[in-house]
């Protein structure tokens, strides 16, 4: 059973604040999207994984360098897919030239109705998939880095804080936020309290909830003495600044020893 914090204490929040999830989470058909990707992506890159209750697609590429540093897991926002133009497709192809295997996963389609039951069910589905993806990454040599975007990035922090998911050696967040001020306060608490080294990238133009919670995240990181945390403002949007994004991630990974 998920702990109350990992569910964002949504039973109480639903009574006092409206969610803005429906506009954020586009309705999409996972099976149809997976079929489209299978037609568009090289067969060698496609790997279907299976958890006890779900089968889902991943896109995997091997490092194009003599020495492999490890594996980067890409976790799209819940309205995006494993080849999303919102940074995922760029990073899964860019990082292989710098010694990293990449593994981009399909996440469950996002929540469109803001009930407690729906949010809890979604988080359980995401956690189940992430456990399988981590096992896949752990079967390969080297360091494991997780890059989480949007709502998925926000949820990851609570899973690490509550020790419901094996932690990677490094975590990169890109616009990690829920579309609600009160929920984002809890996301900030989770970021500051788990021990995973974290690079927190806040897009300047396309994610106000993440950007507006940046000051609170810094305050809580100092309060809880989180050892390795860096926060950077991403100029423009995720789509516009791919070269800056890749360089920022690689520079930070080198800084912490990877």
N, C-alpha and C positions, 0 to 999 in steps of 0.2 A: 504494500500500500504506500502511496506517495505521502510524504510528510506535508503538513499544512503549508509550510513556507515554500516548498518546491512547487506547490500548486498556486503560489502567489497569494495565499490567503483569500482566494477569490470568493469564498462563501460570504465574507463580510463586505468585500469591495463591491460585489454585485448589487448590494442593497443601497449603496450611496453614490456610486459614480457610474456614468454610462461608458461603455466600451466603444471604441472606434474601429473595431476589428473588421467589420463587414466590408468597408471601403478598401482596406489594406489587402485582404486575402482574396485574391481573384479566384473565381471558380474555375477549376481546370480538372480535366480527366486524366488521372495518373496513367491508366492503362494506354490511353490514346497517345499521351505524351511520350511514354516509353517506346511505343511502336514507332513514332516519328523519329526518335533518337536512333533507334536501331537501323532505320533506313539512311540516316544522315551521317552516322559516326562509324568509323572503321570497326569491323567485327572484332579485331584483336583488342580493342579498347573496352569492349562491353563485357561486364561480368555481373550476372544476376546472383544476388545473395538471398539467403532465406533465414528468417528467424522462426521461432515456434509458431507464430501466427501470421506472418507476412512474408511475401516475396517482393523484392524491389531491385531496381536497376542501379548499378554503379558504373561509372566510367573511370577506367584506370589506365595510367600511362607510366612507363618506366623511365627512370632518369637517363639522360643522354650524355652522361659523363663517366669516365673510368672509375671514379670513386663515388659511391652512393651515400649521401648523408642520412637518408631516412625517408619517411613517408609523410606527405601533407594530406590531411583529410579536409575536404571542402564541404561545408554544410550550408546549403543555400537557405535564403529566407523562405518561409513557408508558402509564399506565393510564386516561387521560382523552381526551376528544375536543375538537373545535374549539368546542363550545358548553358546555363543562364548567361546572357550578356552582361548581367550586373556582377561583373568581376569574376564569376566562377569560371566561365569558359576561358577567359584570358589567363587566369592564374594556373589553371590545370595544364595549360600548354606552355606557359612562360617558365614555370619553376623547374621543369624537367631539364632545362639547359643549365641549371645551377646545382645539380646534384640531388634533386628531390624526385622520388616517385610521387605521383598525385593520384588521389582517389576521391572523385566527386560523387556524392550519393544523392539519390532521390529521397526527399523528405515527404512525409504525408501531406496531402493538400491541406491548406490552412483552415482554421476555424472561421466560419462565417456567421454563426449565431453565438452570442456571448453568454451562454449558460455555463454554469460551473461544471456540469457533466461533460459538455463538449470540450472544454479546456483541459480537464483532467484526462479525458480519453485521448486527446491529441498528444499530450505530454507522455502518456504511457506508450503510445505508438512510436513516437520519436525516440524515446529511451530504448525501446526494444531494438530498433534499427541501429542505433548508435553502438549498442553492445556488440552486435554482429560485426559492424564496420571496424570497431576497435580490435576485435579478435583477428580480423583480416589484416589489419596494419601490424599487429603484434607478431604475425607470422613472418614478417619481413624484417631484415636487419636494419638497425639504425634508429635514429630519433623519430618520435611521432609528434607532429605539429597539427593542431586543429585550427581551422579558420572558419568562424561562424558568422553568418550575416543576418541582420535584421532580427526578427522574432526568434529564429533558431539560435542566434548568438546569445540573445538574452536568456533563453531557457537553459543553455549549456552551463551558465554560471551557477544556477541553482542546483543543477545535477552534480557539479563538482563540489560545491559547498556542502551538500548533504551526503557526499560520498556514495551517490547512487550509480556513478559511472567512473570507470578507471580514468585517472587523469593522464593527459599527455605531458610531454616535457615542455611544451609551450602552447599558448593560446593566442590567436589573433582574432579580434572582434572588429567587424566592419559595420558601423551603424547599428550596433546591437541595442535593441530597445523594444518595449511593448508600447502600444498606442494609448497609453494612459499614464498620467503623472504619478499617481499613487503606486502603480505597479512598477514604474521605473525607479522609485525610491528603493524598492525591495531588490531590484536588479543591481542597483549601485551597492547595496549592502552585501549582496552575494559576491560581486566582483572583488570587494575589499577583503572578504573573509576567506575565500579559498586560496590555496597556496600555489596555484599554477602561474608561472610567469606570464604576464599578460601585456599585449600591445593593443591598445584601445584606439581605433581610428574612427573619427567622427566626421562624416561627410558634411560639408558646409551648406549645401543647398537642398538636399533631398531627404533629410531625416531630422526634422526639428526635435523630435522627442529624444533622440540620442544626443544631439548637440546640446540641448538645454539641460540635460542631466550631467554634463561633463564636470561642472564645478563641484557638484555634490560627490561625484565619484572620486575626485581628487581629495576632497576633505576626508572622506571615509577611508581611503587608502592610507592617508597619513595617520588617522585615528587608530586604525587597526594594524599599522606598521606592516603593510604588505611589502615584501622584500623586493620584488621585481615587477614594476608596473610602469608603462610609458603610455602617455596619452598624446595623440597628435590630431590636429585638424586637417582633414582631407580637403584641399581646395576644390571648389566645384562639386560635381557629383561623381558617383562611382563610375558611371559610364564614361565620363570625360577625362578621367585622370588615371588611366591604367598604367602608364609608365611610372608615374610618381608612386602609385600604389605598390607595384612590384619592387621598386627600389627601396621603399620604406620598410617593407616586410623583410627583404633580404638583409638590409643593413641592421635591423634590430636582431634578427637571428644570429648574425655574425657577432654582434655586441654581447649576446648572452652565451656565446660559445658554440654555436651551431653554424 
